[in-house]
C-alpha cells in the first residue's frame, strides 16, 4: 500500500505532465498560427535592421521626428518595390512561364548565330563556327533530355504563379518595417534581454554581430545584386533582347551566390555586336561592363566589414529559402543562414579562447 507521500508525488507528476502538455500544445498552436507570416516578419526585421542607419540620419535631418522619417522611408521603399522591382519580377515570371510552356510542349530551341558574325574581323569566322556547333549540339542534347525535363515545367509554373503572393508579402514586409523603425531601441533591448538569458557573457557581442551581418548581407550582397539586375534588365530591354526580365533575374541570382553576372552579360554583349550597329553596340557594351563591375565597386563601400560567410552558406540559403518561402525566401534565406553561421563561429571562437585561457 502506497504512502501518502507517494500519492502526493504521483499527483504532482501528473499535474506537471498536464502543464507541460498544455504548454507544448500552446507553443505548437502558436507556431501553426504565425507560420504563414514567418517570412514576412523575418523580411521586415531584416529591412528594419538594414535601413536603420538611413532612418536615424533621416530622423535627424527632419529635426528629430522619427515617425515622419519612418513614413517617408516607407513610402520610398514601397515605391521601389511597386516600381522597378515589380517590373523586374513580372518580366522574369513571364519568361519562366514561356520556358515552362516550351518544356511542356517539347519545343524549346537554341538560337543559331546571326550571319553577320562571319563578317567580324579576325574572330568572326571562328566565333561563328563555334557558336553554330554549340547551337547544333545543344539542340541535339535538348531533343534527348526535354522529355525528362517536362516535370520541371510544373515547378516553373508554380514558382511563376507565386509571384503575385510574393509581391504582396514584400509590400506587407516593407510597411511592417516602417512601423518597427520608431521602436527599434525597445526591440533591441528586448533582444538583448533574451540573449542575456541564453548567452549571458556574449549577449552584447552577439547582438552587434547579428546586426552587422544582416546589414552586410542585405546591403552588400542582396542590395547590390538587386541593383545590378535592375540595371542589367534596363540594358536588356533597351537592346531588345527576348526574355529580358528572366535574364535580369538570372543576373540577380548569380550575383547573390557570388558567381557574378559575367556568365549572362558576355553572351549578351556578343549578341548585341551581331545584331546592332557599331554605335549602339559600343554604348551597350560599355553599359554592361559597368553593370558587371558594379559589385566590385559598391560592395566594399556598403558592407562596412569583410563578409566572412562562405559562398556555400549563401548558396544553400538561396536554395533553401526559396524552397521554403518562395520568392521572399530567395532574399531572407541567405541572410538568416549567414547570421546563424556568424553567430555559431563566434560562439565557437569564444569557447576556444575561454578554454585556452583556463
ZADO-1210 file (C-alpha; in nm, 4 decimals, padded with zeros to 6 digits):
<atoms>
<atom x="00.0000" y="00.0000" z="00.0000" code="UNK" pos="1"/>
<atom x="00.1437" y="00.3315" z="-00.1132" code="UNK" pos="2"/>
<atom x="00.2185" y="00.6000" z="00.1406" code="UNK" pos="3"/>
<atom x="00.0646" y="00.9459" z="00.1421" code="UNK" pos="4"/>
<atom x="00.3946" y="01.0976" z="00.0240" code="UNK" pos="5"/>
<atom x="00.3980" y="00.8680" z="-00.2817" code="UNK" pos="6"/>
<atom x="00.0383" y="00.9641" z="-00.3669" code="UNK" pos="7"/>
<atom x="00.1226" y="01.3341" z="-00.3424" code="UNK" pos="8"/>
<atom x="00.4344" y="01.2895" z="-00.5548" code="UNK" pos="9"/>
<atom x="00.2361" y="01.0998" z="-00.8178" code="UNK" pos="10"/>
<atom x="-00.0315" y="01.3702" z="-00.8220" code="UNK" pos="11"/>
<atom x="00.2329" y="01.6432" z="-00.8661" code="UNK" pos="12"/>
<atom x="00.3908" y="01.4476" z="-01.1503" code="UNK" pos="13"/>
<atom x="00.0536" y="01.4191" z="-01.3272" code="UNK" pos="14"/>
<atom x="-00.0108" y="01.7917" z="-01.2826" code="UNK" pos="15"/>
<atom x="00.3375" y="01.8736" z="-01.4160" code="UNK" pos="16"/>
<atom x="00.2827" y="01.6465" z="-01.7165" code="UNK" pos="17"/>
<atom x="-00.0521" y="01.8136" z="-01.7894" code="UNK" pos="18"/>
<atom x="00.1029" y="02.1608" z="-01.7650" code="UNK" pos="19"/>
<atom x="00.3916" y="02.0664" z="-01.9923" code="UNK" pos="20"/>
<atom x="00.1493" y="01.9079" z="-02.2390" code="UNK" pos="21"/>
<atom x="-00.0678" y="02.2205" z="-02.2419" code="UNK" pos="22"/>
<atom x="00.2409" y="02.4400" z="-02.2831" code="UNK" pos="23"/>
<atom x="00.3639" y="02.2260" z="-02.5742" code="UNK" pos="24"/>
<atom x="00.0176" y="02.2402" z="-02.7326" code="UNK" pos="25"/>
<atom x="00.0088" y="02.6187" z="-02.6904" code="UNK" pos="26"/>
<atom x="00.3545" y="02.6597" z="-02.8446" code="UNK" pos="27"/>
<atom x="00.2661" y="02.4316" z="-03.1368" code="UNK" pos="28"/>
<atom x="-00.0666" y="02.6061" z="-03.1934" code="UNK" pos="29"/>
<atom x="00.1024" y="02.9471" z="-03.1827" code="UNK" pos="30"/>
<atom x="00.3571" y="02.8326" z="-03.4407" code="UNK" pos="31"/>
<atom x="00.0816" y="02.6990" z="-03.6692" code="UNK" pos="32"/>
<atom x="-00.0984" y="03.0342" z="-03.6494" code="UNK" pos="33"/>
<atom x="00.2065" y="03.2525" z="-03.7194" code="UNK" pos="34"/>
<atom x="00.3814" y="03.0149" z="-03.9631" code="UNK" pos="35"/>
<atom x="00.2309" y="03.1819" z="-04.2767" code="UNK" pos="36"/>
<atom x="00.3707" y="03.5142" z="-04.1530" code="UNK" pos="37"/>
<atom x="00.7220" y="03.3973" z="-04.0574" code="UNK" pos="38"/>
<atom x="00.8764" y="03.5004" z="-04.3897" code="UNK" pos="39"/>
<atom x="00.7049" y="03.8413" z="-04.3776" code="UNK" pos="40"/>
<atom x="00.8165" y="03.9041" z="-04.0180" code="UNK" pos="41"/>
<atom x="01.1726" y="03.7936" z="-04.0932" code="UNK" pos="42"/>
<atom x="01.1980" y="04.0142" z="-04.4016" code="UNK" pos="43"/>
<atom x="01.0505" y="04.3149" z="-04.2193" code="UNK" pos="44"/>
<atom x="01.3064" y="04.2744" z="-03.9377" code="UNK" pos="45"/>
<atom x="01.5871" y="04.2449" z="-04.1948" code="UNK" pos="46"/>
<atom x="01.4696" y="04.5612" z="-04.3694" code="UNK" pos="47"/>
<atom x="01.4393" y="04.7462" z="-04.0390" code="UNK" pos="48"/>
<atom x="01.7923" y="04.6488" z="-03.9323" code="UNK" pos="49"/>
<atom x="01.9439" y="04.7162" z="-04.2758" code="UNK" pos="50"/>
<atom x="01.7798" y="05.0571" z="-04.3166" code="UNK" pos="51"/>
<atom x="01.8091" y="05.1706" z="-03.9549" code="UNK" pos="52"/>
<atom x="02.1182" y="05.3897" z="-04.0179" code="UNK" pos="53"/>
<atom x="01.9272" y="05.5608" z="-04.3009" code="UNK" pos="54"/>
<atom x="01.6263" y="05.6028" z="-04.0714" code="UNK" pos="55"/>
<atom x="01.8448" y="05.7577" z="-03.7989" code="UNK" pos="56"/>
<atom x="02.0024" y="06.0046" z="-04.0412" code="UNK" pos="57"/>
<atom x="01.6653" y="06.0947" z="-04.1920" code="UNK" pos="58"/>
<atom x="01.5116" y="06.1420" z="-03.8490" code="UNK" pos="59"/>
<atom x="01.7889" y="06.3850" z="-03.7518" code="UNK" pos="60"/>
<atom x="01.7568" y="06.5657" z="-04.0860" code="UNK" pos="61"/>
<atom x="01.3847" y="06.6159" z="-04.0185" code="UNK" pos="62"/>
<atom x="01.4537" y="06.7739" z="-03.6804" code="UNK" pos="63"/>
<atom x="01.4204" y="06.4672" z="-03.4584" code="UNK" pos="64"/>
<atom x="01.0874" y="06.3433" z="-03.5964" code="UNK" pos="65"/>
<atom x="01.1171" y="05.9635" z="-03.6091" code="UNK" pos="66"/>
<atom x="00.7587" y="05.8963" z="-03.7146" code="UNK" pos="67"/>
<atom x="00.7838" y="06.1335" z="-04.0109" code="UNK" pos="68"/>
<atom x="01.1160" y="05.9723" z="-04.1072" code="UNK" pos="69"/>
<atom x="00.9603" y="05.6252" z="-04.0845" code="UNK" pos="70"/>
<atom x="00.6666" y="05.7284" z="-04.3063" code="UNK" pos="71"/>
<atom x="00.8943" y="05.8889" z="-04.5656" code="UNK" pos="72"/>
<atom x="01.1346" y="05.5940" z="-04.5745" code="UNK" pos="73"/>
<atom x="00.8421" y="05.3518" z="-04.6041" code="UNK" pos="74"/>
<atom x="00.6952" y="05.5464" z="-04.8977" code="UNK" pos="75"/>
<atom x="01.0306" y="05.5432" z="-05.0785" code="UNK" pos="76"/>
<atom x="01.0757" y="05.1696" z="-05.0139" code="UNK" pos="77"/>
<atom x="00.7218" y="05.0918" z="-05.1334" code="UNK" pos="78"/>
<atom x="00.7850" y="05.2974" z="-05.4479" code="UNK" pos="79"/>
<atom x="01.0922" y="05.0864" z="-05.5245" code="UNK" pos="80"/>
<atom x="00.9030" y="04.7603" z="-05.4661" code="UNK" pos="81"/>
<atom x="00.5954" y="04.8677" z="-05.6642" code="UNK" pos="82"/>
<atom x="00.8019" y="05.0259" z="-05.9436" code="UNK" pos="83"/>
<atom x="01.1262" y="04.8764" z="-06.0809" code="UNK" pos="84"/>
<atom x="01.1320" y="04.5670" z="-05.8582" code="UNK" pos="85"/>
<atom x="00.7746" y="04.4741" z="-05.9559" code="UNK" pos="86"/>
<atom x="00.8599" y="04.5300" z="-06.3225" code="UNK" pos="87"/>
<atom x="01.1618" y="04.3007" z="-06.2948" code="UNK" pos="88"/>
<atom x="00.9560" y="04.0367" z="-06.1156" code="UNK" pos="89"/>
<atom x="00.6716" y="04.0418" z="-06.3683" code="UNK" pos="90"/>
<atom x="00.9127" y="04.0226" z="-06.6625" code="UNK" pos="91"/>
<atom x="01.1026" y="03.7359" z="-06.5017" code="UNK" pos="92"/>
<atom x="00.7865" y="03.5400" z="-06.4250" code="UNK" pos="93"/>
<atom x="00.6623" y="03.5846" z="-06.7818" code="UNK" pos="94"/>
<atom x="00.9943" y="03.4474" z="-06.9065" code="UNK" pos="95"/>
<atom x="00.9639" y="03.1481" z="-06.6718" code="UNK" pos="96"/>
<atom x="00.6141" y="03.0782" z="-06.7996" code="UNK" pos="97"/>
<atom x="00.7379" y="03.0838" z="-07.1594" code="UNK" pos="98"/>
<atom x="01.0198" y="02.8384" z="-07.0810" code="UNK" pos="99"/>
<atom x="00.7802" y="02.6163" z="-06.8864" code="UNK" pos="100"/>
<atom x="00.5384" y="02.6149" z="-07.1799" code="UNK" pos="101"/>
<atom x="00.8213" y="02.5215" z="-07.4185" code="UNK" pos="102"/>
<atom x="00.9302" y="02.2411" z="-07.1876" code="UNK" pos="103"/>
<atom x="00.5740" y="02.1113" z="-07.1689" code="UNK" pos="104"/>
<atom x="00.5354" y="02.1203" z="-07.5476" code="UNK" pos="105"/>
<atom x="00.8888" y="01.9967" z="-07.6173" code="UNK" pos="106"/>
<atom x="00.9522" y="02.2972" z="-07.8437" code="UNK" pos="107"/>
<atom x="01.2450" y="02.4587" z="-07.6607" code="UNK" pos="108"/>
<atom x="01.5189" y="02.5640" z="-07.9059" code="UNK" pos="109"/>
<atom x="01.8655" y="02.7168" z="-07.9045" code="UNK" pos="110"/>
<atom x="01.9108" y="03.0120" z="-08.1451" code="UNK" pos="111"/>
<atom x="02.1598" y="02.9854" z="-08.4302" code="UNK" pos="112"/>
<atom x="02.4289" y="03.2530" z="-08.4727" code="UNK" pos="113"/>
<atom x="02.3424" y="03.5538" z="-08.6923" code="UNK" pos="114"/>
<atom x="02.5131" y="03.5541" z="-09.0319" code="UNK" pos="115"/>
<atom x="02.6660" y="03.8955" z="-08.9560" code="UNK" pos="116"/>
<atom x="02.9050" y="03.7336" z="-08.7090" code="UNK" pos="117"/>
<atom x="03.1068" y="03.5912" z="-09.0010" code="UNK" pos="118"/>
<atom x="03.1970" y="03.9420" z="-09.1134" code="UNK" pos="119"/>
<atom x="03.3638" y="04.0384" z="-08.7861" code="UNK" pos="120"/>
<atom x="03.7382" y="04.0956" z="-08.8293" code="UNK" pos="121"/>
<atom x="03.9751" y="03.8274" z="-08.7005" code="UNK" pos="122"/>
<atom x="03.7339" y="03.6448" z="-08.4657" code="UNK" pos="123"/>
<atom x="03.4221" y="03.6406" z="-08.6857" code="UNK" pos="124"/>
<atom x="03.4616" y="03.3091" z="-08.8687" code="UNK" pos="125"/>
<atom x="03.5942" y="03.1038" z="-08.5713" code="UNK" pos="126"/>
<atom x="03.3296" y="03.2501" z="-08.3413" code="UNK" pos="127"/>
<atom x="03.0525" y="03.1749" z="-08.5932" code="UNK" pos="128"/>
<atom x="03.1639" y="02.8127" z="-08.6308" code="UNK" pos="129"/>
<atom x="03.1965" y="02.7660" z="-08.2544" code="UNK" pos="130"/>
<atom x="02.8535" y="02.9224" z="-08.1926" code="UNK" pos="131"/>
<atom x="02.6910" y="02.7171" z="-08.4709" code="UNK" pos="132"/>
<atom x="02.8468" y="02.3944" z="-08.3455" code="UNK" pos="133"/>
<atom x="02.7406" y="02.4657" z="-07.9871" code="UNK" pos="134"/>
<atom x="02.3886" y="02.5514" z="-08.1053" code="UNK" pos="135"/>
<atom x="02.3594" y="02.2294" z="-08.3076" code="UNK" pos="136"/>
<atom x="02.4976" y="02.0146" z="-08.0261" code="UNK" pos="137"/>
<atom x="02.2686" y="02.1772" z="-07.7695" code="UNK" pos="138"/>
<atom x="01.9676" y="02.1178" z="-07.9947" code="UNK" pos="139"/>
<atom x="02.0575" y="01.7502" z="-08.0194" code="UNK" pos="140"/>
<atom x="02.1051" y="01.7289" z="-07.6430" code="UNK" pos="141"/>
<atom x="01.7780" y="01.9105" z="-07.5758" code="UNK" pos="142"/>
<atom x="01.5865" y="01.6729" z="-07.8035" code="UNK" pos="143"/>
<atom x="01.7092" y="01.3895" z="-07.5849" code="UNK" pos="144"/>
<atom x="01.6584" y="01.5462" z="-07.2418" code="UNK" pos="145"/>
<atom x="01.3430" y="01.7554" z="-07.2920" code="UNK" pos="146"/>
<atom x="01.1112" y="01.4589" z="-07.2151" code="UNK" pos="147"/>
<atom x="01.2863" y="01.4226" z="-06.8799" code="UNK" pos="148"/>
<atom x="01.2703" y="01.7972" z="-06.8112" code="UNK" pos="149"/>
<atom x="00.8929" y="01.8179" z="-06.8540" code="UNK" pos="150"/>
<atom x="00.8290" y="01.7704" z="-06.4776" code="UNK" pos="151"/>
<atom x="01.0390" y="02.0837" z="-06.4280" code="UNK" pos="152"/>
<atom x="00.7738" y="02.2782" z="-06.6161" code="UNK" pos="153"/>
<atom x="00.5285" y="02.2313" z="-06.3310" code="UNK" pos="154"/>
<atom x="00.7806" y="02.3679" z="-06.0828" code="UNK" pos="155"/>
<atom x="00.8461" y="02.6723" z="-06.3017" code="UNK" pos="156"/>
<atom x="00.4726" y="02.7346" z="-06.3436" code="UNK" pos="157"/>
<atom x="00.4235" y="02.7127" z="-05.9662" code="UNK" pos="158"/>
<atom x="00.7138" y="02.9481" z="-05.8983" code="UNK" pos="159"/>
<atom x="00.5841" y="03.1965" z="-06.1549" code="UNK" pos="160"/>
<atom x="00.2354" y="03.1724" z="-06.0114" code="UNK" pos="161"/>
<atom x="00.3751" y="03.2571" z="-05.6689" code="UNK" pos="162"/>
<atom x="00.4971" y="03.5953" z="-05.7951" code="UNK" pos="163"/>
<atom x="00.1757" y="03.7780" z="-05.7037" code="UNK" pos="164"/>
<atom x="00.1772" y="03.6416" z="-05.3492" code="UNK" pos="165"/>
<atom x="00.5476" y="03.7195" z="-05.3187" code="UNK" pos="166"/>
<atom x="00.4930" y="04.0801" z="-05.4239" code="UNK" pos="167"/>
<atom x="00.2155" y="04.1163" z="-05.1673" code="UNK" pos="168"/>
<atom x="00.4463" y="03.9770" z="-04.8982" code="UNK" pos="169"/>
<atom x="00.7120" y="04.2280" z="-04.9966" code="UNK" pos="170"/>
<atom x="00.4659" y="04.5155" z="-04.9648" code="UNK" pos="171"/>
<atom x="00.3434" y="04.3993" z="-04.6231" code="UNK" pos="172"/>
<atom x="00.7021" y="04.3481" z="-04.5023" code="UNK" pos="173"/>
<atom x="00.8042" y="04.6988" z="-04.6115" code="UNK" pos="174"/>
<atom x="00.5028" y="04.8527" z="-04.4372" code="UNK" pos="175"/>
<atom x="00.5724" y="04.6493" z="-04.1211" code="UNK" pos="176"/>
<atom x="00.9399" y="04.7521" z="-04.1276" code="UNK" pos="177"/>
<atom x="00.8284" y="05.1156" z="-04.1394" code="UNK" pos="178"/>
<atom x="00.6165" y="05.0528" z="-03.8305" code="UNK" pos="179"/>
<atom x="00.9159" y="04.8995" z="-03.6492" code="UNK" pos="180"/>
<atom x="01.1589" y="05.1885" z="-03.7089" code="UNK" pos="181"/>
<atom x="01.0433" y="05.4143" z="-03.4218" code="UNK" pos="182"/>
<atom x="01.0533" y="05.1213" z="-03.1786" code="UNK" pos="183"/>
<atom x="01.3991" y="04.9977" z="-03.2785" code="UNK" pos="184"/>
<atom x="01.5617" y="05.0782" z="-02.9417" code="UNK" pos="185"/>
<atom x="01.2922" y="04.8923" z="-02.7458" code="UNK" pos="186"/>
<atom x="01.3177" y="04.5919" z="-02.9772" code="UNK" pos="187"/>
<atom x="01.6964" y="04.5900" z="-02.9463" code="UNK" pos="188"/>
<atom x="01.6648" y="04.5977" z="-02.5672" code="UNK" pos="189"/>
<atom x="01.4207" y="04.3046" z="-02.5779" code="UNK" pos="190"/>
<atom x="01.6600" y="04.1054" z="-02.7952" code="UNK" pos="191"/>
<atom x="01.9456" y="04.1918" z="-02.5619" code="UNK" pos="192"/>
<atom x="01.7474" y="04.0701" z="-02.2598" code="UNK" pos="193"/>
<atom x="01.6610" y="03.7466" z="-02.4379" code="UNK" pos="194"/>
<atom x="02.0207" y="03.6831" z="-02.5395" code="UNK" pos="195"/>
<atom x="02.1405" y="03.7606" z="-02.1884" code="UNK" pos="196"/>
<atom x="01.9426" y="03.4583" z="-02.0691" code="UNK" pos="197"/>
<atom x="02.0786" y="03.2321" z="-02.3431" code="UNK" pos="198"/>
<atom x="02.4388" y="03.3534" z="-02.3671" code="UNK" pos="199"/>
<atom x="02.4918" y="03.5874" z="-02.0698" code="UNK" pos="200"/>
<atom x="02.8575" y="03.6650" z="-02.1362" code="UNK" pos="201"/>
<atom x="02.8338" y="03.7310" z="-02.5118" code="UNK" pos="202"/>
<atom x="02.4830" y="03.8789" z="-02.5447" code="UNK" pos="203"/>
<atom x="02.6017" y="04.2294" z="-02.6387" code="UNK" pos="204"/>
<atom x="02.8642" y="04.0984" z="-02.8801" code="UNK" pos="205"/>
<atom x="02.6216" y="03.8559" z="-03.0450" code="UNK" pos="206"/>
<atom x="02.3566" y="04.1251" z="-03.0896" code="UNK" pos="207"/>
<atom x="02.6076" y="04.3589" z="-03.2545" code="UNK" pos="208"/>
<atom x="02.7378" y="04.0751" z="-03.4714" code="UNK" pos="209"/>
<atom x="02.3875" y="03.9781" z="-03.5840" code="UNK" pos="210"/>
<atom x="02.3057" y="04.3386" z="-03.6770" code="UNK" pos="211"/>
<atom x="02.6345" y="04.3857" z="-03.8627" code="UNK" pos="212"/>
<atom x="02.5850" y="04.0598" z="-04.0543" code="UNK" pos="213"/>
<atom x="02.2283" y="04.1499" z="-04.1530" code="UNK" pos="214"/>
<atom x="02.3426" y="04.4888" z="-04.2810" code="UNK" pos="215"/>
<atom x="02.6440" y="04.3418" z="-04.4611" code="UNK" pos="216"/>
<atom x="02.4485" y="04.0698" z="-04.6441" code="UNK" pos="217"/>
<atom x="02.1319" y="04.2699" z="-04.7094" code="UNK" pos="218"/>
<atom x="02.3097" y="04.5773" z="-04.8444" code="UNK" pos="219"/>
<atom x="02.6364" y="04.4364" z="-04.9767" code="UNK" pos="220"/>
<atom x="02.5027" y="04.1138" z="-05.1292" code="UNK" pos="221"/>
<atom x="02.1254" y="04.1391" z="-05.1748" code="UNK" pos="222"/>
<atom x="02.1082" y="04.5158" z="-05.2343" code="UNK" pos="223"/>
<atom x="02.3947" y="04.5318" z="-05.4837" code="UNK" pos="224"/>
<atom x="02.2646" y="04.2207" z="-05.6629" code="UNK" pos="225"/>
<atom x="01.9173" y="04.3701" z="-05.6994" code="UNK" pos="226"/>
<atom x="02.0665" y="04.6953" z="-05.8292" code="UNK" pos="227"/>
<atom x="02.2797" y="04.5042" z="-06.0805" code="UNK" pos="228"/>
<atom x="01.9805" y="04.3056" z="-06.2016" code="UNK" pos="229"/>
<atom x="01.7648" y="04.6169" z="-06.2395" code="UNK" pos="230"/>
<atom x="02.0321" y="04.7967" z="-06.4422" code="UNK" pos="231"/>
<atom x="02.1010" y="04.4832" z="-06.6466" code="UNK" pos="232"/>
<atom x="01.7274" y="04.4445" z="-06.7115" code="UNK" pos="233"/>
<atom x="01.7086" y="04.8029" z="-06.8378" code="UNK" pos="234"/>
<atom x="02.0023" y="04.7335" z="-07.0696" code="UNK" pos="235"/>
<atom x="01.8477" y="04.4084" z="-07.1927" code="UNK" pos="236"/>
<atom x="01.5203" y="04.5874" z="-07.2605" code="UNK" pos="237"/>
<atom x="01.6917" y="04.8708" z="-07.4498" code="UNK" pos="238"/>
<atom x="01.8822" y="04.6143" z="-07.6552" code="UNK" pos="239"/>
<atom x="01.5563" y="04.4385" z="-07.7443" code="UNK" pos="240"/>
<atom x="01.6692" y="04.1041" z="-07.6039" code="UNK" pos="241"/>
<atom x="01.3906" y="03.8449" z="-07.5654" code="UNK" pos="242"/>
<atom x="01.3099" y="03.7426" z="-07.2054" code="UNK" pos="243"/>
<atom x="01.4953" y="04.0461" z="-07.0721" code="UNK" pos="244"/>
<atom x="01.3305" y="04.0153" z="-06.7307" code="UNK" pos="245"/>
<atom x="01.4227" y="03.6492" z="-06.6948" code="UNK" pos="246"/>
<atom x="01.7854" y="03.7199" z="-06.7874" code="UNK" pos="247"/>
<atom x="01.7911" y="04.0034" z="-06.5328" code="UNK" pos="248"/>
<atom x="01.6533" y="03.7611" z="-06.2707" code="UNK" pos="249"/>
<atom x="01.9351" y="03.5168" z="-06.3550" code="UNK" pos="250"/>
<atom x="02.1849" y="03.8035" z="-06.3167" code="UNK" pos="251"/>
<atom x="02.0468" y="03.8678" z="-05.9690" code="UNK" pos="252"/>
<atom x="02.0730" y="03.5003" z="-05.8718" code="UNK" pos="253"/>
<atom x="02.4320" y="03.4730" z="-05.9958" code="UNK" pos="254"/>
<atom x="02.5259" y="03.7920" z="-05.8135" code="UNK" pos="255"/>
<atom x="02.3669" y="03.6780" z="-05.4856" code="UNK" pos="256"/>
<atom x="02.5506" y="03.3453" z="-05.4860" code="UNK" pos="257"/>
<atom x="02.8769" y="03.5325" z="-05.5580" code="UNK" pos="258"/>
<atom x="02.9359" y="03.3849" z="-05.9046" code="UNK" pos="259"/>
<atom x="02.8847" y="03.7155" z="-06.0817" code="UNK" pos="260"/>
<atom x="02.6780" y="03.8210" z="-06.3833" code="UNK" pos="261"/>
<atom x="02.9528" y="03.7721" z="-06.6443" code="UNK" pos="262"/>
<atom x="02.8034" y="03.4346" z="-06.7481" code="UNK" pos="263"/>
<atom x="02.4958" y="03.6210" z="-06.8737" code="UNK" pos="264"/>
<atom x="02.6490" y="03.9531" z="-06.9776" code="UNK" pos="265"/>
<atom x="02.9209" y="03.8167" z="-07.2067" code="UNK" pos="266"/>
<atom x="02.6820" y="03.6243" z="-07.4398" code="UNK" pos="267"/>
<atom x="02.4521" y="03.9273" z="-07.4413" code="UNK" pos="268"/>
<atom x="02.7412" y="04.1522" z="-07.5474" code="UNK" pos="269"/>
<atom x="02.8263" y="03.9106" z="-07.8298" code="UNK" pos="270"/>
<atom x="02.4633" y="03.9104" z="-07.9411" code="UNK" pos="271"/>
<atom x="02.4494" y="04.2914" z="-07.9286" code="UNK" pos="272"/>
<atom x="02.7518" y="04.3213" z="-08.1593" code="UNK" pos="273"/>
<atom x="02.5905" y="04.0766" z="-08.4021" code="UNK" pos="274"/>
<atom x="02.2517" y="04.2468" z="-08.4104" code="UNK" pos="275"/>
<atom x="02.3120" y="04.6206" z="-08.3569" code="UNK" pos="276"/>
<atom x="02.5042" y="04.8959" z="-08.5326" code="UNK" pos="277"/>
<atom x="02.8500" y="04.9944" z="-08.4118" code="UNK" pos="278"/>
<atom x="02.7494" y="05.2967" z="-08.2006" code="UNK" pos="279"/>
<atom x="02.4619" y="05.1158" z="-08.0257" code="UNK" pos="280"/>
<atom x="02.6714" y="04.8038" z="-07.9654" code="UNK" pos="281"/>
<atom x="02.9569" y="05.0093" z="-07.8221" code="UNK" pos="282"/>
<atom x="02.7272" y="05.2046" z="-07.5884" code="UNK" pos="283"/>
<atom x="02.5510" y="04.8904" z="-07.4642" code="UNK" pos="284"/>
<atom x="02.8823" y="04.7091" z="-07.4188" code="UNK" pos="285"/>
<atom x="03.0202" y="04.9894" z="-07.2028" code="UNK" pos="286"/>
<atom x="02.6956" y="04.9921" z="-07.0037" code="UNK" pos="287"/>
<atom x="02.7056" y="04.6155" z="-06.9425" code="UNK" pos="288"/>
<atom x="03.0732" y="04.6305" z="-06.8448" code="UNK" pos="289"/>
<atom x="02.9892" y="04.8940" z="-06.5833" code="UNK" pos="290"/>
<atom x="02.6991" y="04.6791" z="-06.4560" code="UNK" pos="291"/>
<atom x="02.9260" y="04.3756" z="-06.4351" code="UNK" pos="292"/>
<atom x="03.1902" y="04.5642" z="-06.2352" code="UNK" pos="293"/>
<atom x="02.9392" y="04.7332" z="-06.0069" code="UNK" pos="294"/>
<atom x="02.9688" y="04.4792" z="-05.7262" code="UNK" pos="295"/>
<atom x="03.3478" y="04.5208" z="-05.7104" code="UNK" pos="296"/>
<atom x="03.2992" y="04.8935" z="-05.6515" code="UNK" pos="297"/>
<atom x="02.9888" y="04.9049" z="-05.4318" code="UNK" pos="298"/>
<atom x="03.0366" y="04.6049" z="-05.2040" code="UNK" pos="299"/>
<atom x="03.3452" y="04.7421" z="-05.0247" code="UNK" pos="300"/>
<atom x="03.1620" y="05.0726" z="-04.9767" code="UNK" pos="301"/>
<atom x="02.8298" y="04.9483" z="-04.8395" code="UNK" pos="302"/>
<atom x="02.9239" y="04.6336" z="-04.6486" code="UNK" pos="303"/>
<atom x="03.1268" y="04.8126" z="-04.3866" code="UNK" pos="304"/>
<atom x="03.3190" y="04.4970" z="-04.2961" code="UNK" pos="305"/>
<atom x="03.4502" y="04.1982" z="-04.4836" code="UNK" pos="306"/>
<atom x="03.1933" y="03.9230" z="-04.5196" code="UNK" pos="307"/>
<atom x="03.3427" y="03.6044" z="-04.3762" code="UNK" pos="308"/>
<atom x="03.0403" y="03.3875" z="-04.4541" code="UNK" pos="309"/>
<atom x="03.1409" y="03.1181" z="-04.7074" code="UNK" pos="310"/>
<atom x="02.9811" y="03.1284" z="-05.0515" code="UNK" pos="311"/>
<atom x="02.8401" y="02.7803" z="-04.9935" code="UNK" pos="312"/>
<atom x="02.6382" y="02.9090" z="-04.6965" code="UNK" pos="313"/>
<atom x="02.4938" y="03.1900" z="-04.9122" code="UNK" pos="314"/>
<atom x="02.4152" y="02.9405" z="-05.1896" code="UNK" pos="315"/>
<atom x="02.2398" y="02.6985" z="-04.9538" code="UNK" pos="316"/>
<atom x="02.0479" y="02.9917" z="-04.8052" code="UNK" pos="317"/>
<atom x="01.9254" y="03.0966" z="-05.1513" code="UNK" pos="318"/>
<atom x="01.8117" y="02.7465" z="-05.2477" code="UNK" pos="319"/>
<atom x="01.6690" y="02.6523" z="-04.9087" code="UNK" pos="320"/>
<atom x="01.4990" y="02.9878" z="-04.8567" code="UNK" pos="321"/>
<atom x="01.3350" y="02.9729" z="-05.1997" code="UNK" pos="322"/>
<atom x="01.2104" y="02.6180" z="-05.1458" code="UNK" pos="323"/>
<atom x="01.0768" y="02.7051" z="-04.8007" code="UNK" pos="324"/>
<atom x="00.9279" y="03.0518" z="-04.8561" code="UNK" pos="325"/>
<atom x="00.9132" y="03.1144" z="-05.2304" code="UNK" pos="326"/>
<atom x="01.0339" y="03.4409" z="-05.3799" code="UNK" pos="327"/>
<atom x="01.0671" y="03.6092" z="-05.0376" code="UNK" pos="328"/>
<atom x="01.2845" y="03.3221" z="-04.9169" code="UNK" pos="329"/>
<atom x="01.5253" y="03.3947" z="-05.2008" code="UNK" pos="330"/>
<atom x="01.6300" y="03.7065" z="-05.0091" code="UNK" pos="331"/>
<atom x="01.5829" y="03.6146" z="-04.6431" code="UNK" pos="332"/>
<atom x="01.7339" y="03.2654" z="-04.6794" code="UNK" pos="333"/>
<atom x="02.0976" y="03.3739" z="-04.7275" code="UNK" pos="334"/>
<atom x="02.0627" y="03.6485" z="-04.4663" code="UNK" pos="335"/>
<atom x="01.9241" y="03.4215" z="-04.1930" code="UNK" pos="336"/>
<atom x="02.1753" y="03.1482" z="-04.2706" code="UNK" pos="337"/>
<atom x="02.4628" y="03.3985" z="-04.2741" code="UNK" pos="338"/>
<atom x="02.3571" y="03.5304" z="-03.9316" code="UNK" pos="339"/>
<atom x="02.3356" y="03.1751" z="-03.7966" code="UNK" pos="340"/>
<atom x="02.6791" y="03.0938" z="-03.9392" code="UNK" pos="341"/>
<atom x="02.8445" y="03.4061" z="-03.7990" code="UNK" pos="342"/>
<atom x="02.6921" y="03.3562" z="-03.4535" code="UNK" pos="343"/>
<atom x="02.7892" y="02.9890" z="-03.4481" code="UNK" pos="344"/>
<atom x="03.1501" y="03.0564" z="-03.5486" code="UNK" pos="345"/>
<atom x="03.1735" y="03.3441" z="-03.2985" code="UNK" pos="346"/>
<atom x="03.0383" y="03.1172" z="-03.0243" code="UNK" pos="347"/>
<atom x="03.2966" y="02.8504" z="-03.1101" code="UNK" pos="348"/>
<atom x="03.5787" y="03.1069" z="-03.1118" code="UNK" pos="349"/>
<atom x="03.4686" y="03.2423" z="-02.7739" code="UNK" pos="350"/>
<atom x="03.4621" y="02.8923" z="-02.6219" code="UNK" pos="351"/>
<atom x="03.8043" y="02.8082" z="-02.7638" code="UNK" pos="352"/>
<atom x="03.9522" y="03.1340" z="-02.6327" code="UNK" pos="353"/>
<atom x="03.7989" y="03.0747" z="-02.2896" code="UNK" pos="354"/>
<atom x="03.9300" y="02.7179" z="-02.2743" code="UNK" pos="355"/>
<atom x="04.2753" y="02.8318" z="-02.3894" code="UNK" pos="356"/>
<atom x="04.2831" y="03.0939" z="-02.1149" code="UNK" pos="357"/>
<atom x="04.1989" y="02.8476" z="-01.8375" code="UNK" pos="358"/>
</atoms>
